Amino acid sequence: MVISRQQNGKYHVTFFEAKHNHEVVTPRSKRKLPSQRKISAAQPAEAELAKHSGIQQKLVFEFMSKQAGGRENLGFTLKPFIDDAMCRRWVLVLKA
């Protein structure tokens, strides 16, 4: 997109390329998009069981990542996983 300023002070688009000429999201970052986040029914239950057993949630996340074949295949990121309130909400939503 090329924008120029006219003599009257207003801006005007002089050139617009409708097709993207770069990647919008890299394949590695795609999993971070909210639309790509998915969690199975078993994962929140496993997280709750591990929490009650005294296992650190980061270690549970790493274990689930290895089960899924890597973080990129897990379907969610570490930040919301560690958030206890979010984890409890997942369990409540999936039970409903």
Protein Blocks (a to p, Z undefined) as FASTA:
>chain_A
ZZdddfkopacdfbdcfbacbdfbdfklmmmpmklpccdfklmmmmmmmmmnopafklmm
mmmmmmnopaklnopafklmmmmmlmmmmmmmmmZZ
